[in-house]
Amino acid sequence: MAWRRTTGGGFCAGLVLLAPASAPLLAGEGGPGPSFGDLGQAIAALIIFGLLLVILGRFAWRPLLAQLHRREESIAEALRSSQRREAEAQELLKFYRARMDSAESEAAQVVLRGRKDAAAAREEVLAAAREEATKMAAQTRRDIAAAKEAAMRELRVATAELAVDLAQQVLGKSLKDADHAQLVEESLAEIRRQNQEGA
């Protein structure tokens, strides 16, 4: 049984059953038609393929979809948090503008120097509010990007380990630690390559 990666990003299992008795038929040589043994092999291949689909559905696709759903909820929560921070920044900006308006009304009652001081204070408050809002927005974007990158890293590692565990179950034997680590690294490299191609 050989595993190969498809362009759609999924795994496809190819099962090649070659019996010595069917070699002349594959080579195009003469002889009688397909025997009962060929039919039996075809049925066995269909049964194995069906079992493989059941195993993949239970142990690979469902957990992977569940993890993707959890990741999606986590990212959505990060987005909601960023929107809350943006609202807080807007409230802070309104607060500073209210303070500015108050300072402006007081400055109107004083001499020219007081008006100049109020104008300077107004510009300073607006600059501080803009700077604070810009900092908060930039921090929010960084937090979202970091959360997304962490989620993608976790998903790549989980997918690679799941593929190795599934391969161990299908093969019916356990891999050595070095082989396991190598398979995980190869799977991660392949997932990164697929993500870069898809980007």
Buried (B, 14 or more C-beta within 10 A) or exposed (E): EEEEBEEEEEBEBEEEEEEEEBEEBEEEEEEEEEBEEBEEBEEEEEEBBEEBEEBBEEBBBEEBEEBBEEBEEBBEEBEEBBEEBBEEBEEBBEEBBEBBEEBBEBBEEEEEEBBEBBBEBBEEBBEEBEEBBEEBBEEBEEBBEEBBEEBBEBBBBBBBBBBBBBBBEBEEEEBEEEEBEEBBEEBBEBBEEBEEEEE
